[in-house]
């Protein structure tokens, strides 16, 4: 089993203490987001690999050597300001953390996500090209894989359309970004790819790849996995232990948050000692052990 920690919220940034408590306890409980009374119990003895997805890897750095499992990091590093990412850490600090983590777990196990891209009057094509070039230059020798994605039509994004003020993508925009990004990445000995995008930009120099390929999963675990049924991509199957509406970054393009009041309520309902990320188990819960 591969744990995704997490596509539903930023566990590393806001809930590292809880995660390490669960790791030391040997198991974690996860509510089914579509049927909350169903709880999956995941024992870490059945976990082959942990993939951390975060905008702020700092809280977990000191614990990495305690985790006796293969580790991957997907660290999101975007060029937006506080108008779009109100609570994201200073990007200079994030870059320094990426460098440190690369030294600990190895360059091949660190992916940077320039994710998502949107174009507006403020964040125009030239802005993105300059930001991408600066990012690659600062991470040269510490990262060799970058994943790019484009803004999606999620509920929260629709709510923030006026604030984001984004421009619809055209083939000309895809071409200019794809060509320039691939050339910049190559200059700094990096590859750039998309995953699960209609426009994979391979015709402009991007490589074809996945967030977590079957090949990389096999290299790290020695095991073969099914395709991830939750997504129509070629990534290996992963188990997400996060909870929607619990991330305090409050990014305007977020797909996992759609109710800020609920985010604040959930954050207050978090207990680092609970087996669940948000709330506690009840007598009505049905707990089933998940082994794969």
N, C-alpha and C positions, 0 to 999 in steps of 0.2 A: 504493500500500500504506500502511496505517495501522498503526503499532506501538503495542502496548499494553505499557507498561513500569511495572508488570506486575500482572496479576491473580493470578499464581501465587506471587509473593513481593514483598517491598518492596525493589526494586532501588535506588530513590532513597535510602532510609534506610541501607542496608547495603553497597551495591555501586556507588555513584556513580563511584568511581575507575575501576572496570572498564568501566562504560558509556561514560564519556568516552574511555577508551582505545580502545574499539571504534568510537566515532564518528569519532575522529581517524584510525583505521586504515581506515575506510571500509566495514567489514562486521562482522557478528556471526553466530556459529554457534549454532544452537538444536537440541538433541536432541528428537526426537519422544518425548513422555512415555510413549507406548504401545509404541514400538518404538525403544529407545535407540540402535540401530546406525544408524538413519536420522537424518541431520543436515541441517537446512535452512540454507543460507548466504544471508543477507540483506544486500544491499548498500544502503548509505544513499542512493545515487543513485536507488534505486527507492522510497524512502520519501517519502510526501507529507505526512505528519502524524505527530507523536509525542504520545501521550497518557500522561502520567505519573500513576500511581496510587500514593499514598503516605500514610503517617501522619506522616512527618517530611520535609518538603521542604527543610529547611535545607542538607543537603550539596550540593545541585545549584544553589542560588541563584546562586553566583558564576560558574557556567558558562553560564547561560541565554543571554547575549548572544553566546556562541560558537556556539550551535546555530542554523544557518541553515535551519531548518525551522519551519513553523507548530507551535505548542505548545499543548496543553491540559493543565490540571491537574485531577485529581480527588483532593482532599485529605480524608481521613477524619478527622473530629473528633467523638469520642464523649465522653460524660460519665463514663465508668467510672474506677474507681480501680485501684490496683496489684493488687488481688485478681482482677481480670478482665484487665487489660492490664499485665503485669509490667514490660515493658521499653519501653513507649511514653513518648515525651518529655512533659515538663510541658506541659499544654494552653495555658498562657499563652504559652509559647515558640512553640507551633505557630500560634497565632492571630497573633502578630507576624510570623511567616514568611509566612502567608497574605496579610497586608496588603502586605508587601514584594513578593511575587510578583505580586499584583494590579496593583501600580504598574508592574511591568516588562512584563507581557504583556497587561494589560488585564482589566477586570472581567468581560467576556463570555467570557473563556477560563479562568475559574476556577470550578470547581464544588466545593462542600463536600458531603461524604457524612456524614450522621448515620446511621451504618450499622455494625452492625445494632442495632435496638432489641430489647431483651428486658425483660420486667417481672418483678420479684422483690420480696420484702419490702423489701430495701434500695433497689433501683432501681425504685421504684414510679411510678405515673402522674404524681403531683405532682412527683416528682424530675425526671422527663423534661421536663415542661412548664417548670419553672423553669430547667433547664439549657438547653433550646432557646431560651428567651427571652433568657437571658444571652448565649448564643453569637451570636444574631442581632443583639443590641444592640452587641456588640463588633465585629462584622464589617460593620455598616451602612456602605454606601458603598464597600466593597471586594469584596463578593460579592452576586450577585443570583439565584443558582440553588442550591437545596439538594435533594439526592437522599436519600430515606429508604428503608431496607429493614428487614425484620424477620428475626429469628434463624431459621436453617434447620436442618433435621435432618441435619447432617453427622456423619461418624464421630467427629471430634474433639469436637463438641458433645455427642454422646451420652456420650462418655467423661467429660465434665466436668459432666454434668447435676446431680449433687449439689452440686458447688461453685458452679455458677451459680444453682441453685435457682429456676429461672424458672417463671412462671405461664403456663399456656396462654392464648393470645389468644382473646378473645371479640369478638363484634360490638360490644358496649358499649365495650370497650377501644379497638378500632379507631375507633369514632365519636368518643370523647373525645379521643384523640390527634390524629386527622385534623382535627377542628374547631378545636382549640386551636392546633395547629401552623400550619394555614393562616391563621388570624387573626393569629398572631404574625408570620409571614413577611410578610404583607401590610402590617403596621404598619411594617416596616423595608424596604419596597420590594423584597421578595424573592418568588420563586416557590418552591413546594415540590412535589415530585413523587416518585413511585416509579418503578422500572423492573423489569420481569419479576417482579411480585408479583401473586398471586391477588387480593389486595385493593389496588386502586390508589388508593382513598380519594378518587376524583374527586367522589363524591357529598357529600364533606365539605369540598370547597374546594381539593383538590390539582389540579394541572394534569396532563394526559396528556403524558408525555414519555419519552425514552430517555436512557441514559447518553451515547450519542453518536448523535444523530439524523442522518438523511440530509441534512436541510436544513443543519445546522451544518457537517457534513463538506464539503458543496458550497461553502458560504460560505468556508471556510478553504482549500480546495484547488482549487476549480473543477472537481472531478471527481465522478462518480457511482459508488457502490459497491453491491455486493450486500449482502443481509442477512447477519448473522453466523450461520453455520450451527452454530456451537458452542453457541448459546443459542437458545431459543425466544422471542426478543423481536424488536423492530424495530430494534435497533441495527445500525449498519453493520459490515461484516466487518473484524476487526482481527487482527493477528498478535501473539501473546504471546511474548515472548522470555525469560520467567522459568522457574524450576524449582520444582516443588513441594518441600515439606519443606526450605526453606532460609531461612525468615524467622525472625529472632531476637526478634521482638516477643513471641511465645508467648502470644498472646491466647486466652482460653478458648473463644471462639466461632469460631475460625478454621476455614475450610473447606480451606485449602491446606496446612496442617500436620496430620499425624496421628501423627508419631513424633518426639519431641523428641530422642532419641538420634541419629536420622538427620539431623535439622536440624544438630546440633552437628558431626556427621561431615562433612556437606556444607559447612558453613562452614569447617572446617579444610581441605577439599579445594578451596577457592576460590583461584584465582590471578588477580590483577588484570590480568596480562599475557596470560592465555589467551583464545582466541577464544570459548570456552564459559564460561558463568557458573560452572558447577561442573565441575571436572576438566579433562582435556585430550583432544584428538583422539587416536585410535589408528589403526593401519593397517587395522583391520577396519571402520572407519566408512565409511558410504556418504554422500558429500556431494553434495547437489543444490542448485543455486541456485534460490531462490524469488523470483519477480518480481512476484507479486500475491497 
